[in-house]
Amino acid sequence: MCLAAGRGSRLARRVSELPFLPLSVAVVTVSDTRSLETDTSGALIVELLTAAGHQIAERQLVRDELLVIRERFAGLRDAPGVQVVIATGGTGLTARDVTPEALEPLVSKPIPGFGELFRSLSLEQIGASTIQSRATAALCDKTLFFVLPGSRGAVRLALERIILPQLDRRTKPCNFAELMPRF
């Protein structure tokens, strides 16, 4: 556990002198209506990860069906070349929004702070509508999973303000990347 109390701004990001270490990330879009060509949120995830220096292990599109999503997540969790999975879509409240439920049985350790922080930051952009988001994150065995809403704005917010800093071992006082060897 890292403690950063009392050191500058709560959102300040300090970067150490360590060299950047790229991670291998799978990107999954959950949708019944999008194709890889029309998937602008998945494309944005790929763009931001690539610009940051990470490697895209896979990019996939899966239907909004609980067992299909769970099977895909289990396969990515078990894939030796995947360290992180970022999924977009299926986090709302409608009957077809089942991405968090698909992930739930695979979770070794939930990361409740991710969803809390995402909704807090999202409040600045979309107001009380943020309460409808069920964005979540978890450790599933040795693979980190982030489940994001399907909108480009939500994807950009989550990646830029939370995920990318946490996937960079130079971010201090602490980050997920430096913990990965101990998962």
Backbone as CSV, one residue per row, in Angstrom:
resi,resn,N_x,N_y,N_z,CA_x,CA_y,CA_z,C_x,C_y,C_z
1,MET,0.846,-1.181,0.000,0.000,0.000,0.000,0.883,1.233,0.000
2,CYS,0.459,2.241,-0.718,1.242,3.473,-0.710,0.424,4.564,-0.045
3,LEU,1.109,5.435,0.630,0.461,6.547,1.302,1.029,7.830,0.739
4,ALA,0.146,8.725,0.356,0.605,9.971,-0.257,0.037,11.196,0.443
5,ALA,-0.343,11.042,1.680,-1.005,12.127,2.396,-0.097,13.336,2.539
6,GLY,-0.688,14.506,2.352,-0.008,15.743,2.637,1.073,16.154,1.650
7,ARG,1.111,15.623,0.493,2.161,15.978,-0.467,1.572,16.638,-1.689
8,GLY,1.395,17.915,-1.642,0.929,18.663,-2.804,-0.531,18.412,-3.123
9,SER,-0.902,18.741,-4.337,-2.269,18.575,-4.809,-2.682,17.112,-4.814
10,ARG,-3.946,16.867,-4.505,-4.456,15.494,-4.490,-4.343,14.847,-5.864
11,LEU,-4.443,15.623,-6.918,-4.406,15.065,-8.267,-3.049,15.233,-8.941
12,ALA,-2.093,15.806,-8.215,-0.773,16.001,-8.811,-0.149,14.646,-9.152
13,ARG,0.556,14.623,-10.260,1.223,13.399,-10.703,2.706,13.690,-10.808
14,ARG,3.484,13.012,-9.992,4.929,13.150,-10.071,5.472,11.964,-10.844
15,VAL,6.500,12.218,-11.638,7.088,11.161,-12.451,8.532,10.971,-12.015
16,SER,8.894,9.742,-11.715,10.257,9.441,-11.285,11.186,9.336,-12.489
17,GLU,12.439,9.067,-12.215,13.462,8.949,-13.249,13.530,7.547,-13.859
18,LEU,12.697,6.615,-13.405,12.700,5.265,-13.973,12.359,5.318,-15.457
19,PRO,12.896,4.391,-16.256,12.496,4.343,-17.666,11.056,3.837,-17.797
20,PHE,10.395,4.267,-18.839,9.024,3.810,-19.104,9.038,2.318,-19.406
21,LEU,8.052,1.598,-18.905,7.929,0.169,-19.148,6.578,-0.085,-19.821
22,PRO,6.566,-0.397,-21.130,5.285,-0.626,-21.812,4.607,-1.891,-21.306
23,LEU,3.294,-1.823,-21.197,2.490,-2.974,-20.808,1.730,-3.489,-22.018
24,SER,1.309,-4.730,-21.941,0.552,-5.377,-23.011,-0.933,-5.321,-22.645
25,VAL,-1.723,-4.632,-23.475,-3.115,-4.333,-23.144,-4.056,-4.875,-24.221
26,ALA,-5.120,-5.521,-23.782,-6.197,-5.942,-24.685,-7.335,-4.934,-24.567
27,VAL,-7.932,-4.591,-25.695,-9.050,-3.644,-25.734,-10.279,-4.402,-26.225
28,VAL,-11.358,-4.302,-25.449,-12.597,-5.004,-25.782,-13.740,-4.001,-25.814
29,THR,-14.480,-3.988,-26.901,-15.692,-3.173,-26.993,-16.887,-4.100,-26.900
30,VAL,-17.793,-3.782,-25.994,-19.014,-4.560,-25.818,-20.145,-3.792,-26.495
31,SER,-20.689,-4.367,-27.571,-21.739,-3.671,-28.321,-22.441,-4.621,-29.280
32,ASP,-23.733,-4.408,-29.449,-24.517,-5.118,-30.457,-24.596,-4.332,-31.756
33,THR,-24.240,-3.052,-31.698,-24.473,-2.179,-32.851,-23.205,-1.683,-33.536
34,ARG,-22.068,-1.767,-32.894,-20.840,-1.244,-33.480,-20.066,-2.332,-34.202
35,SER,-19.254,-1.878,-35.137,-18.264,-2.739,-35.793,-16.903,-2.140,-35.452
36,LEU,-15.827,-2.808,-35.792,-14.506,-2.236,-35.525,-14.327,-0.905,-36.252
37,GLU,-14.978,-0.761,-37.405,-14.870,0.486,-38.172,-15.643,1.633,-37.521
38,THR,-16.743,1.330,-36.831,-17.561,2.387,-36.223,-17.325,2.519,-34.719
39,ASP,-16.408,1.750,-34.180,-16.126,1.749,-32.744,-15.159,2.875,-32.391
40,THR,-15.685,4.071,-32.209,-14.826,5.222,-31.931,-14.261,5.188,-30.506
41,SER,-14.967,4.609,-29.560,-14.450,4.538,-28.186,-13.287,3.556,-28.081
42,GLY,-13.430,2.388,-28.695,-12.322,1.426,-28.717,-11.117,2.000,-29.433
43,ALA,-11.374,2.708,-30.538,-10.279,3.331,-31.289,-9.561,4.376,-30.442
44,LEU,-10.310,5.112,-29.641,-9.695,6.115,-28.768,-8.823,5.440,-27.702
45,ILE,-9.278,4.338,-27.152,-8.464,3.606,-26.178,-7.144,3.189,-26.821
46,VAL,-7.220,2.615,-28.011,-6.013,2.186,-28.721,-5.099,3.381,-28.973
47,GLU,-5.671,4.482,-29.436,-4.885,5.686,-29.735,-4.156,6.203,-28.491
48,LEU,-4.869,6.314,-27.372,-4.264,6.847,-26.155,-3.213,5.900,-25.571
49,LEU,-3.495,4.605,-25.595,-2.518,3.633,-25.095,-1.250,3.635,-25.947
50,THR,-1.429,3.649,-27.257,-0.296,3.633,-28.176,0.540,4.900,-28.025
51,ALA,-0.132,6.037,-27.913,0.585,7.306,-27.735,1.385,7.315,-26.437
52,ALA,0.881,6.626,-25.424,1.581,6.551,-24.138,2.744,5.561,-24.187
53,GLY,2.781,4.705,-25.214,3.880,3.768,-25.366,3.558,2.322,-25.033
54,HIS,2.299,2.031,-24.746,1.905,0.658,-24.429,1.672,-0.138,-25.709
55,GLN,1.661,-1.459,-25.569,1.457,-2.357,-26.704,0.014,-2.871,-26.689
56,ILE,-0.615,-2.914,-27.850,-1.965,-3.463,-27.972,-1.820,-4.950,-28.297
57,ALA,-2.209,-5.780,-27.345,-2.112,-7.239,-27.515,-3.239,-7.740,-28.406
58,GLU,-4.432,-7.198,-28.206,-5.610,-7.595,-28.980,-6.614,-6.455,-28.957
59,ARG,-7.444,-6.411,-29.987,-8.609,-5.516,-29.998,-9.776,-6.339,-30.498
60,GLN,-10.832,-6.385,-29.695,-11.970,-7.240,-30.017,-13.288,-6.510,-29.800
61,LEU,-14.278,-7.017,-30.488,-15.655,-6.557,-30.322,-16.482,-7.772,-29.924
62,VAL,-17.256,-7.660,-28.846,-18.123,-8.766,-28.417,-19.550,-8.263,-28.239
63,ARG,-20.486,-9.178,-28.432,-21.910,-8.843,-28.270,-22.250,-8.598,-26.802
64,ASP,-23.316,-7.841,-26.584,-23.826,-7.573,-25.241,-24.542,-8.800,-24.693
65,GLU,-23.803,-9.859,-24.478,-24.384,-11.077,-23.906,-23.480,-11.554,-22.792
66,LEU,-24.048,-11.722,-21.617,-23.304,-12.016,-20.405,-22.295,-13.142,-20.570
67,LEU,-22.709,-14.295,-21.049,-21.801,-15.433,-21.135,-20.736,-15.247,-22.210
68,VAL,-21.058,-14.561,-23.286,-20.080,-14.273,-24.334,-18.991,-13.344,-23.778
69,ILE,-19.412,-12.314,-23.062,-18.454,-11.374,-22.467,-17.592,-12.094,-21.436
70,ARG,-18.215,-12.871,-20.565,-17.465,-13.572,-19.517,-16.435,-14.534,-20.114
71,GLU,-16.832,-15.244,-21.147,-15.907,-16.176,-21.801,-14.709,-15.425,-22.388
72,ARG,-14.985,-14.283,-23.024,-13.903,-13.488,-23.618,-12.990,-12.953,-22.521
73,PHE,-13.570,-12.451,-21.431,-12.768,-11.941,-20.321,-11.919,-13.048,-19.701
74,ALA,-12.482,-14.241,-19.528,-11.728,-15.363,-18.960,-10.557,-15.729,-19.868
75,GLY,-10.786,-15.715,-21.172,-9.709,-16.012,-22.113,-8.590,-14.991,-22.041
76,LEU,-8.946,-13.722,-21.909,-7.934,-12.673,-21.803,-7.215,-12.727,-20.458
77,ARG,-7.944,-13.047,-19.409,-7.328,-13.204,-18.088,-6.248,-14.281,-18.133
78,ASP,-6.509,-15.345,-18.871,-5.602,-16.486,-18.932,-4.539,-16.377,-20.025
79,ALA,-4.644,-15.379,-20.881,-3.684,-15.216,-21.984,-2.341,-14.739,-21.435
80,PRO,-1.273,-15.477,-21.696,0.027,-15.101,-21.132,0.556,-13.750,-21.608
81,GLY,0.125,-13.293,-22.769,0.627,-12.035,-23.313,-0.218,-10.821,-22.966
82,VAL,-1.183,-10.954,-22.058,-2.059,-9.831,-21.706,-1.883,-9.504,-20.223
83,GLN,-1.516,-8.260,-19.940,-1.366,-7.810,-18.557,-2.567,-6.996,-18.088
84,VAL,-3.192,-6.289,-19.031,-4.290,-5.377,-18.716,-5.372,-5.542,-19.767
85,VAL,-6.633,-5.467,-19.332,-7.775,-5.463,-20.252,-8.567,-4.196,-19.978
86,ILE,-8.851,-3.445,-21.048,-9.716,-2.275,-20.936,-10.913,-2.526,-21.830
87,ALA,-12.095,-2.567,-21.197,-13.341,-2.800,-21.928,-14.173,-1.528,-21.904
88,THR,-14.900,-1.309,-22.981,-15.798,-0.163,-23.066,-17.174,-0.648,-23.499
89,GLY,-18.203,-0.144,-22.811,-19.580,-0.486,-23.149,-20.218,-1.439,-22.151
90,GLY,-21.538,-1.328,-22.041,-22.298,-2.250,-21.214,-22.270,-1.974,-19.723
91,THR,-22.003,-0.708,-19.338,-21.918,-0.391,-17.909,-23.117,0.399,-17.385
92,GLY,-24.121,0.596,-18.216,-25.282,1.373,-17.792,-26.287,0.535,-17.017
93,LEU,-27.528,0.953,-17.055,-28.562,0.310,-16.253,-29.616,-0.446,-17.052
94,THR,-29.494,-0.479,-18.370,-30.517,-1.161,-19.153,-30.341,-2.673,-19.054
95,ALA,-31.314,-3.401,-19.531,-31.276,-4.866,-19.458,-30.083,-5.440,-20.219
96,ARG,-29.631,-4.787,-21.282,-28.509,-5.290,-22.089,-27.144,-4.933,-21.492
97,ASP,-27.103,-4.079,-20.486,-25.840,-3.648,-19.880,-25.414,-4.660,-18.818
98,VAL,-24.555,-5.608,-19.218,-24.180,-6.709,-18.320,-22.659,-6.882,-18.172
99,THR,-21.883,-5.921,-18.620,-20.428,-6.082,-18.565,-19.915,-6.244,-17.132
100,PRO,-20.342,-5.427,-16.156,-19.855,-5.655,-14.783,-20.249,-7.030,-14.245
101,GLU,-21.444,-7.495,-14.576,-21.888,-8.818,-14.118,-21.068,-9.932,-14.764
102,ALA,-20.654,-9.725,-16.016,-19.829,-10.714,-16.702,-18.468,-10.834,-16.028
103,LEU,-17.929,-9.734,-15.563,-16.615,-9.730,-14.931,-16.650,-10.281,-13.505
104,GLU,-17.724,-10.037,-12.814,-17.804,-10.305,-11.370,-17.290,-11.679,-10.908
105,PRO,-17.689,-12.806,-11.530,-17.198,-14.095,-11.030,-15.705,-14.347,-11.262
106,LEU,-15.073,-13.522,-12.081,-13.654,-13.693,-12.392,-12.748,-12.893,-11.452
107,VAL,-13.346,-12.044,-10.627,-12.598,-11.097,-9.805,-11.900,-11.782,-8.632
108,SER,-10.608,-11.546,-8.531,-9.825,-11.972,-7.368,-9.866,-10.888,-6.293
109,LYS,-9.657,-9.640,-6.740,-9.670,-8.492,-5.830,-10.326,-7.316,-6.530
110,PRO,-11.448,-6.839,-6.009,-12.070,-5.645,-6.599,-11.223,-4.404,-6.286
111,ILE,-11.352,-3.411,-7.138,-10.681,-2.124,-6.930,-11.774,-1.056,-6.864
112,PRO,-12.478,-0.966,-5.733,-13.630,-0.057,-5.655,-13.267,1.408,-5.849
113,GLY,-12.047,1.792,-5.511,-11.645,3.184,-5.667,-11.689,3.674,-7.103
114,PHE,-11.523,2.761,-8.068,-11.566,3.191,-9.464,-12.938,3.762,-9.816
115,GLY,-13.990,3.001,-9.553,-15.340,3.462,-9.880,-15.712,4.730,-9.123
116,GLU,-15.297,4.778,-7.869,-15.582,5.967,-7.055,-14.889,7.196,-7.635
117,LEU,-13.609,7.055,-7.968,-12.861,8.177,-8.528,-13.398,8.560,-9.901
118,PHE,-13.709,7.569,-10.740,-14.244,7.862,-12.063,-15.533,8.683,-11.952
119,ARG,-16.456,8.249,-11.102,-17.721,8.984,-10.970,-17.510,10.370,-10.374
120,SER,-16.557,10.504,-9.480,-16.257,11.815,-8.908,-15.745,12.770,-9.982
121,LEU,-14.797,12.299,-10.797,-14.280,13.134,-11.882,-15.342,13.389,-12.946
122,SER,-16.156,12.395,-13.216,-17.207,12.508,-14.218,-18.267,13.533,-13.804
123,LEU,-18.473,13.682,-12.518,-19.442,14.651,-12.007,-19.142,16.050,-12.530
124,GLU,-17.849,16.380,-12.653,-17.442,17.687,-13.178,-17.911,17.887,-14.615
125,GLN,-17.996,16.795,-15.388,-18.316,16.895,-16.813,-19.797,16.703,-17.125
126,ILE,-20.440,15.746,-16.468,-21.823,15.428,-16.846,-22.828,15.566,-15.705
127,GLY,-22.368,16.063,-14.583,-23.278,16.295,-13.467,-23.797,14.998,-12.859
128,ALA,-25.006,15.064,-12.334,-25.591,13.936,-11.606,-25.824,12.705,-12.478
129,SER,-25.776,12.853,-13.786,-25.939,11.693,-14.671,-24.857,10.644,-14.441
130,THR,-23.755,11.037,-13.816,-22.678,10.090,-13.539,-23.134,8.934,-12.657
131,ILE,-24.211,9.129,-11.916,-24.715,8.067,-11.039,-25.163,6.833,-11.822
132,GLN,-25.421,7.005,-13.118,-25.867,5.877,-13.943,-24.719,4.998,-14.430
133,SER,-23.485,5.408,-14.185,-22.334,4.635,-14.636,-21.954,3.577,-13.606
134,ARG,-21.693,2.367,-14.102,-21.205,1.291,-13.235,-19.779,0.922,-13.627
135,ALA,-18.998,1.924,-14.014,-17.588,1.701,-14.335,-16.921,1.030,-13.144
136,THR,-16.040,0.087,-13.436,-15.419,-0.671,-12.362,-14.031,-1.142,-12.780
137,ALA,-13.272,-1.612,-11.808,-11.954,-2.186,-12.071,-11.715,-3.299,-11.071
138,ALA,-10.875,-4.249,-11.482,-10.584,-5.381,-10.609,-9.310,-6.076,-11.057
139,LEU,-8.739,-6.798,-10.137,-7.654,-7.714,-10.443,-8.282,-9.094,-10.580
140,CYS,-8.039,-9.741,-11.698,-8.537,-11.092,-11.959,-7.309,-11.969,-12.134
141,ASP,-7.001,-12.740,-11.114,-5.742,-13.468,-11.038,-4.606,-12.456,-11.163
142,LYS,-3.881,-12.444,-12.272,-2.752,-11.522,-12.425,-3.002,-10.449,-13.479
143,THR,-4.252,-10.328,-13.930,-4.591,-9.389,-14.999,-5.483,-8.280,-14.452
144,LEU,-5.123,-7.034,-14.750,-5.951,-5.892,-14.368,-7.055,-5.693,-15.392
145,PHE,-8.279,-5.474,-14.924,-9.418,-5.192,-15.793,-9.993,-3.832,-15.428
146,PHE,-10.272,-3.044,-16.464,-10.983,-1.778,-16.321,-12.201,-1.851,-17.230
147,VAL,-13.383,-1.592,-16.682,-14.632,-1.646,-17.436,-15.199,-0.231,-17.466
148,LEU,-15.262,0.345,-18.671,-15.642,1.742,-18.856,-16.958,1.870,-19.607
149,PRO,-17.632,3.012,-19.451,-18.800,3.287,-20.285,-18.405,3.353,-21.763
150,GLY,-19.390,3.350,-22.626,-19.146,3.325,-24.061,-18.902,4.670,-24.701
151,SER,-19.077,5.764,-23.986,-18.906,7.082,-24.609,-17.437,7.477,-24.697
152,ARG,-17.109,8.216,-25.752,-15.727,8.692,-25.938,-15.300,9.606,-24.798
153,GLY,-16.221,10.427,-24.312,-15.893,11.331,-23.201,-15.511,10.558,-21.944
154,ALA,-16.260,9.510,-21.651,-15.958,8.687,-20.481,-14.634,7.958,-20.655
155,VAL,-14.391,7.452,-21.857,-13.135,6.754,-22.142,-11.962,7.710,-21.967
156,ARG,-12.057,8.888,-22.548,-10.963,9.865,-22.446,-10.709,10.236,-20.982
157,LEU,-11.763,10.511,-20.242,-11.629,10.867,-18.832,-10.923,9.753,-18.054
158,ALA,-11.410,8.540,-18.203,-10.843,7.410,-17.448,-9.391,7.162,-17.813
159,LEU,-9.086,7.184,-19.109,-7.710,6.918,-19.542,-6.771,8.026,-19.102
160,GLU,-7.121,9.263,-19.398,-6.200,10.363,-19.139,-6.025,10.668,-17.658
161,ARG,-7.094,10.582,-16.897,-7.017,11.008,-15.503,-6.699,9.880,-14.522
162,ILE,-6.987,8.620,-14.904,-6.799,7.532,-13.945,-5.917,6.419,-14.496
163,ILE,-6.331,5.809,-15.596,-5.699,4.569,-16.046,-4.270,4.782,-16.531
164,LEU,-4.048,5.709,-17.445,-2.690,5.901,-17.967,-1.684,6.243,-16.870
165,PRO,-2.000,7.141,-15.946,-1.041,7.367,-14.854,-0.787,6.102,-14.026
166,GLN,-1.809,5.299,-13.817,-1.640,4.088,-13.010,-0.932,2.967,-13.768
167,LEU,-0.887,3.028,-15.088,-0.161,2.032,-15.870,1.269,2.470,-16.166
168,ASP,1.689,3.559,-15.577,3.039,4.092,-15.784,3.809,3.983,-14.465
169,ARG,4.819,3.139,-14.439,5.556,2.905,-13.196,6.333,4.127,-12.728
170,ARG,6.427,5.151,-13.561,7.105,6.381,-13.159,6.215,7.279,-12.324
171,THR,4.902,7.020,-12.316,3.971,7.837,-11.544,4.197,7.578,-10.064
172,LYS,4.437,8.619,-9.320,4.676,8.505,-7.888,3.624,9.302,-7.138
173,PRO,3.238,8.880,-5.965,3.956,7.968,-5.091,3.724,6.479,-5.360
174,CYS,2.711,6.100,-6.133,2.498,4.668,-6.389,1.629,4.481,-7.630
175,ASN,1.657,3.238,-8.162,0.922,2.942,-9.377,0.719,1.440,-9.493
176,PHE,-0.202,1.030,-10.353,-0.444,-0.395,-10.576,0.720,-1.079,-11.275
177,ALA,1.367,-0.389,-12.202,2.423,-0.999,-13.004,3.547,-1.565,-12.148
178,GLU,3.943,-0.834,-11.105,5.039,-1.316,-10.270,4.617,-2.490,-9.388
179,LEU,3.320,-2.658,-9.185,2.825,-3.786,-8.372,2.672,-5.068,-9.181
180,MET,2.571,-4.970,-10.495,2.255,-6.125,-11.331,3.162,-7.333,-11.107
181,PRO,4.460,-7.173,-10.945,5.283,-8.368,-10.698,4.905,-9.097,-9.406
182,ARG,4.240,-8.417,-8.490,3.870,-9.036,-7.216,2.436,-9.580,-7.243
183,PHE,1.727,-9.429,-8.347,0.378,-10.006,-8.458,0.524,-11.513,-8.505
